[in-house]
């Protein structure tokens, strides 16, 4: 069972000109399945990444990469075998929310 944690979803600035910034969002994961936890992580990463890169000239290209990196980082920090397996089987690129 996955315990309740605080998830820091780091938004990664992928351009050289833009300064790197980080935002944080809490995701409650207690009592949820791996699929539900990953969906919550993707939702949080989507929100954080969009806030970070909106207005950038290449936002359409940066957004999916930011979400992938943020989701993979969060899953690695949680260090739950079921969540890691689910994330590997379902790449973040397929779950990117359109803006």
N, C-alpha and C positions, 0 to 999 in steps of 0.2 A: 504494500500500500504506500502510496506517495503521501508524504506528510506535508503539512502547510509550510510554505516557505515564502520568502520575499524574493521576487525575481527582478533583477535589475536588467532591463533590456537596453543595451547600449546601442545607440544609433551610430553607425560608422560613416564618417564623411569620406567619400571615395574620390574627391577631387583635391588636387594639390592646393589650389587657390583658397578653398574654403577651410576655415579652421575646424578642427575636430571638435565635436560637441557630444555630450552624452545626456540622455534623458532617462528617467526611471519610471517604471510602472510596477505596481504590485499585482501579482496574479495569485489568487488563492487556488490551491490545487488539492486540498484535503478531500479524500473520498471520491476523486474523479479518476476515470480510466485514462490510459495513456493517450487515446484519441482526443478526449476532452481537454486534457492538460495541454496537448500540442496545439489544439485549436485556440485555446486561451492565449498561449504564447504567441502564435501567429497574429492574433488580433491585436495584442499589445505591441508587437514589433511593427505591425502595419501602422498603427497610430503614431508611435514614436518616430519611425522612419519618415513618415509623411510630414510630420511637423518639422523634422530636421532638414529635409531636402526640398520642400515646396519652394517654388520660386527659382530654383536652380535651372540653368539652361538645359541640362541633361537629366532632369528629374525622372523622366520616363525610363531611362537606363539605370539610374542610380537606385531607384526605389526597390526593384526586385532583388538586386544584389545586397542591399542593406537588410532587407527582410531575411534573406537566406542566412547571412552572416549572424544576424541577431538571434534567430531561432536556433541555429546550430550552437552558438555560444551558450545560450540559456539552457539548452538540453544537456550540454556537456557539464555545466555547473550543477545541474540537478543530480546528475550521475545515477540515474535509475535505469537498470537494464531494459525494462519493458518500454520505457519512453524512448530510450536510445534506439532500440530495435524498430519501434514504430516510426520514429523520425527518419531512420535510414531507409525504410521501405516506402516512405511517403515524402519525397523531397519538398522542401519549402516552396520551390518555384511553382508547384501545382496548386498551392494554397494561397498564393498572393492575391490579395483583394484589389480589385480595380478601383482606381480613384477617378 
